[in-house]
Amino acid sequence: MRIGVDVGGTNTDAVLMDGSAIRAWTKRPTSADVSGGVAAAIRAVLEEAGVAPDAVGAVMIGTTHFANALIERNKLDAVGVLRLASPSGEALPPLTGWPEDLSRRIGDHIFLLPGGYEVDGREIAPLDADKVRAAALELKARGVRAVAITCAFAPVNAEMEARAAAIVAQEHPEARVTVSSAIGRIGFIERENAAILNAALAALAASVMASFERALAELGIAAPLYISQNDGTLISAAQAAAFPVLTIGSGPTNSMRGAAFLTGVQDAIVMDVGGTTTDIGVLANGFPRESSIAVDIGGVRTNFRMPDILAIGLGGGTRVHLDPALYAAAEVPADALKVGPDSVGYRIAQEAMVFGGATLTTSDVAVATGRADFGDSAALPDFSAAMLAATWARFQAMLEEAVDRMKTTRGDATILAVGGGNFLIADSLKGAARVLRPQHAAVANAVGAAIAQVGAQIEQIVAYDREPRAEAIERMRRDVTAQVVAAGGIAETVQIVEVDEVFLSYLPGRAAQLRVRAVGDLAGLPIDETATRQVQHAH
């Protein structure tokens, strides 16, 4: 058995899965103390299923801790930045283009040091160990314990970053060091930004993982803890503590993976309607389509793996702005109706009209039209048919526009409607061949966390003049498979899910940027997805 938990801004969802079957699930309001909310959700599913804590084989959590910390500029550490790219890499200093409030939190602890490589692997300048040592001692004296090290073209050759990190660890043992080659891709500034954000979150990540582990211990669960990462796969709690930025986009990703599992559909558009937003992403071969452009995190451009997600301000708690005098009107002018983007969020149980509140929300409209059944419909005002039709049509127009923005091929797409607010999606949409609403759609995000697999990715620049293409791809297949197994995957279940090849015309010879991604079932906890899909199709 395994437990999947997904912490959202409005709700914390949990499921208990026995192999492929969902034994119990719950949806609880997210608490200010997120760890306490997680513990309460896990306790609830164990009690509902009558399962003892020692029967649980693994716990998987998707958390918003780190995304919220960046958005709210909260609980971030000052960071020492060592850039190994001088003399050529000094035109744009670190933190260029960052929001002022965020750069203030990071602080001015920047060291521009000799080093770096050209794109073909030649040195720009040799590493100056003495200057790295001096920088480490200076950061120690300033009390700065988070360090980000970035070297020009480190994904081509990570040796200088590794040597610099070893020196910092020797001179400043208390430092938490992030090297950019472990996170980002070729683009220098975006990769450096990702490393700095990761370093700023490192202490918080260690604290969060420790609090999760304490919560599990208090519940009597001795099973290993895994954390969902941005690409839909799992990393250990120790890895999440070291690389918290790899988990920032895990919420929408969990929903997409859960939707694929619950429906058996591998290629579709997933619409996850939460309390505040609808997150829309594309499933390709059962995994979220990754963003191909620089991703903005908290106002900072980065280039690490993130799902290609479009978020719109339509959720179950979204406010509907309309003059109460028009509630019973025979006609509602288009300019008099505004939907969102503000939301009552987790206060929906107090503020929505169906719960006795005074705020008109999308949920009130859904209940009034008979598309949802909760709360007290008698508490709703006397809405006219014209008002309800106009408001519902506005919801659907927002969703249809979002589908058009995410489609990359001609023709109608399959839509998978999930999330607690999935009742806002009509059974037919323009641009949709069909709309599927699976059983347990409301907790698809927690299901996605529970069924997630172990993953790994390798990205390199390969010169096919020196190493034949087939040999290079096979070598990277072997390496990435070994990484999946080392992370806890079952060797026999590892499969290559993506091979991305971009030829680099600006390099001599036949050079290409090659990326290989693999996934595998977690050791001891394989899931027979084929059998599950056969059962679901039978239903």
ChimeraX attribute file (.defattr): number of C-alpha atoms within 10 A of each C-alpha:
attribute: neighborCount
match mode: 1-to-1
recipient: residues
	/A:1	19
	/A:2	21
	/A:3	28
	/A:4	30
	/A:5	32
	/A:6	33
	/A:7	27
	/A:8	22
	/A:9	20
	/A:10	21
	/A:11	20
	/A:12	26
	/A:13	30
	/A:14	33
	/A:15	30
	/A:16	28
	/A:17	20
	/A:18	17
	/A:19	17
	/A:20	21
	/A:21	11
	/A:22	17
	/A:23	17
	/A:24	19
	/A:25	25
	/A:26	21
	/A:27	21
	/A:28	17
	/A:29	19
	/A:30	21
	/A:31	17
	/A:32	8
	/A:33	8
	/A:34	21
	/A:35	23
	/A:36	14
	/A:37	20
	/A:38	25
	/A:39	18
	/A:40	18
	/A:41	23
	/A:42	25
	/A:43	17
	/A:44	20
	/A:45	22
	/A:46	21
	/A:47	12
	/A:48	13
	/A:49	13
	/A:50	11
	/A:51	16
	/A:52	12
	/A:53	18
	/A:54	12
	/A:55	14
	/A:56	20
	/A:57	17
	/A:58	19
	/A:59	22
	/A:60	27
	/A:61	28
	/A:62	32
	/A:63	26
	/A:64	18
	/A:65	20
	/A:66	25
	/A:67	19
	/A:68	15
	/A:69	16
	/A:70	21
	/A:71	12
	/A:72	12
	/A:73	16
	/A:74	14
	/A:75	15
	/A:76	22
	/A:77	21
	/A:78	22
	/A:79	28
	/A:80	30
	/A:81	27
	/A:82	27
	/A:83	25
	/A:84	31
	/A:85	25
	/A:86	19
	/A:87	14
	/A:88	13
	/A:89	19
	/A:90	13
	/A:91	8
	/A:92	9
	/A:93	13
	/A:94	21
	/A:95	21
	/A:96	12
	/A:97	12
	/A:98	15
	/A:99	12
	/A:100	12
	/A:101	9
	/A:102	20
	/A:103	18
	/A:104	13
	/A:105	16
	/A:106	22
	/A:107	15
	/A:108	14
	/A:109	17
	/A:110	18
	/A:111	19
	/A:112	19
	/A:113	23
	/A:114	22
	/A:115	23
	/A:116	30
	/A:117	22
	/A:118	15
	/A:119	18
	/A:120	15
	/A:121	15
	/A:122	12
	/A:123	17
	/A:124	19
	/A:125	17
	/A:126	15
	/A:127	22
	/A:128	14
	/A:129	16
	/A:130	10
	/A:131	15
	/A:132	24
	/A:133	18
	/A:134	15
	/A:135	24
	/A:136	28
	/A:137	15
	/A:138	16
	/A:139	22
	/A:140	19
	/A:141	11
	/A:142	11
	/A:143	14
	/A:144	20
	/A:145	23
	/A:146	26
	/A:147	29
	/A:148	26
	/A:149	25
	/A:150	29
	/A:151	31
	/A:152	32
	/A:153	25
	/A:154	28
	/A:155	25
	/A:156	21
	/A:157	22
	/A:158	19
	/A:159	15
	/A:160	23
	/A:161	27
	/A:162	16
	/A:163	14
	/A:164	25
	/A:165	22
	/A:166	15
	/A:167	19
	/A:168	26
	/A:169	17
	/A:170	13
	/A:171	18
	/A:172	22
	/A:173	14
	/A:174	14
	/A:175	21
	/A:176	20
	/A:177	26
	/A:178	26
	/A:179	26
	/A:180	29
	/A:181	25
	/A:182	15
	/A:183	20
	/A:184	24
	/A:185	22
	/A:186	21
	/A:187	16
	/A:188	21
	/A:189	20
	/A:190	21
	/A:191	28
	/A:192	30
	/A:193	25
	/A:194	28
	/A:195	30
	/A:196	30
	/A:197	26
	/A:198	30
	/A:199	33
	/A:200	29
	/A:201	28
	/A:202	27
	/A:203	19
	/A:204	20
	/A:205	24
	/A:206	18
	/A:207	12
	/A:208	20
	/A:209	21
	/A:210	16
	/A:211	15
	/A:212	19
	/A:213	19
	/A:214	15
	/A:215	19
	/A:216	22
	/A:217	13
	/A:218	11
	/A:219	17
	/A:220	13
	/A:221	20
	/A:222	17
	/A:223	18
	/A:224	14
	/A:225	21
	/A:226	25
	/A:227	28
	/A:228	33
	/A:229	31
	/A:230	23
	/A:231	23
	/A:232	31
	/A:233	27
	/A:234	32
	/A:235	25
	/A:236	19
	/A:237	24
	/A:238	16
	/A:239	17
	/A:240	22
	/A:241	22
	/A:242	20
	/A:243	23
	/A:244	26
	/A:245	29
	/A:246	24
	/A:247	27
	/A:248	21
	/A:249	25
	/A:250	30
	/A:251	27
	/A:252	32
	/A:253	35
	/A:254	34
	/A:255	33
	/A:256	36
	/A:257	28
	/A:258	28
	/A:259	35
	/A:260	26
	/A:261	24
	/A:262	24
	/A:263	19
	/A:264	19
	/A:265	18
	/A:266	18
	/A:267	19
	/A:268	23
	/A:269	24
	/A:270	31
	/A:271	29
	/A:272	31
	/A:273	27
	/A:274	25
	/A:275	27
	/A:276	26
	/A:277	24
	/A:278	27
	/A:279	26
	/A:280	27
	/A:281	27
	/A:282	29
	/A:283	23
	/A:284	16
	/A:285	14
	/A:286	20
	/A:287	21
	/A:288	29
	/A:289	19
	/A:290	18
	/A:291	14
	/A:292	12
	/A:293	12
	/A:294	16
	/A:295	18
	/A:296	11
	/A:297	18
	/A:298	17
	/A:299	14
	/A:300	20
	/A:301	19
	/A:302	25
	/A:303	24
	/A:304	27
	/A:305	22
	/A:306	26
	/A:307	24
	/A:308	21
	/A:309	21
	/A:310	17
	/A:311	16
	/A:312	17
	/A:313	20
	/A:314	27
	/A:315	32
	/A:316	30
	/A:317	31
	/A:318	26
	/A:319	25
	/A:320	22
	/A:321	16
	/A:322	17
	/A:323	10
	/A:324	11
	/A:325	7
	/A:326	17
	/A:327	18
	/A:328	16
	/A:329	14
	/A:330	11
	/A:331	14
	/A:332	20
	/A:333	10
	/A:334	10
	/A:335	7
	/A:336	10
	/A:337	16
	/A:338	13
	/A:339	20
	/A:340	19
	/A:341	16
	/A:342	16
	/A:343	23
	/A:344	22
	/A:345	21
	/A:346	20
	/A:347	14
	/A:348	21
	/A:349	16
	/A:350	14
	/A:351	18
	/A:352	25
	/A:353	23
	/A:354	27
	/A:355	18
	/A:356	16
	/A:357	15
	/A:358	13
	/A:359	21
	/A:360	22
	/A:361	24
	/A:362	27
	/A:363	28
	/A:364	28
	/A:365	24
	/A:366	21
	/A:367	18
	/A:368	20
	/A:369	15
	/A:370	10
	/A:371	13
	/A:372	16
	/A:373	15
	/A:374	11
	/A:375	17
	/A:376	13
	/A:377	16
	/A:378	11
	/A:379	15
	/A:380	20
	/A:381	15
	/A:382	10
	/A:383	17
	/A:384	15
	/A:385	16
	/A:386	16
	/A:387	21
	/A:388	18
	/A:389	14
	/A:390	15
	/A:391	22
	/A:392	18
	/A:393	13
	/A:394	16
	/A:395	17
	/A:396	17
	/A:397	14
	/A:398	14
	/A:399	22
	/A:400	16
	/A:401	12
	/A:402	19
	/A:403	25
	/A:404	15
	/A:405	11
	/A:406	15
	/A:407	16
	/A:408	10
	/A:409	8
	/A:410	7
	/A:411	9
	/A:412	15
	/A:413	22
	/A:414	16
	/A:415	26
	/A:416	28
	/A:417	29
	/A:418	31
	/A:419	25
	/A:420	22
	/A:421	25
	/A:422	21
	/A:423	22
	/A:424	23
	/A:425	24
	/A:426	15
	/A:427	13
	/A:428	13
	/A:429	18
	/A:430	15
	/A:431	17
	/A:432	18
	/A:433	13
	/A:434	15
	/A:435	20
	/A:436	18
	/A:437	20
	/A:438	18
	/A:439	14
	/A:440	19
	/A:441	24
	/A:442	25
	/A:443	26
	/A:444	32
	/A:445	34
	/A:446	33
	/A:447	33
	/A:448	33
	/A:449	34
	/A:450	33
	/A:451	28
	/A:452	28
	/A:453	27
	/A:454	28
	/A:455	29
	/A:456	23
	/A:457	20
	/A:458	17
	/A:459	21
	/A:460	18
	/A:461	21
	/A:462	22
	/A:463	20
	/A:464	15
	/A:465	11
	/A:466	11
	/A:467	12
	/A:468	12
	/A:469	17
	/A:470	9
	/A:471	11
	/A:472	17
	/A:473	18
	/A:474	12
	/A:475	12
	/A:476	20
	/A:477	21
	/A:478	11
	/A:479	15
	/A:480	25
	/A:481	29
	/A:482	16
	/A:483	19
	/A:484	26
	/A:485	22
	/A:486	13
	/A:487	19
	/A:488	19
	/A:489	25
	/A:490	21
	/A:491	17
	/A:492	10
	/A:493	15
	/A:494	21
	/A:495	17
	/A:496	16
	/A:497	15
	/A:498	14
	/A:499	16
	/A:500	11
	/A:501	16
	/A:502	11
	/A:503	14
	/A:504	15
	/A:505	10
	/A:506	9
	/A:507	12
	/A:508	10
	/A:509	12
	/A:510	16
	/A:511	21
	/A:512	19
	/A:513	16
	/A:514	19
	/A:515	19
	/A:516	22
	/A:517	20
	/A:518	23
	/A:519	28
	/A:520	26
	/A:521	25
	/A:522	24
	/A:523	15
	/A:524	11
	/A:525	17
	/A:526	16
	/A:527	17
	/A:528	11
	/A:529	15
	/A:530	12
	/A:531	10
	/A:532	18
	/A:533	18
	/A:534	12
	/A:535	11
	/A:536	15
	/A:537	9
	/A:538	7
	/A:539	7
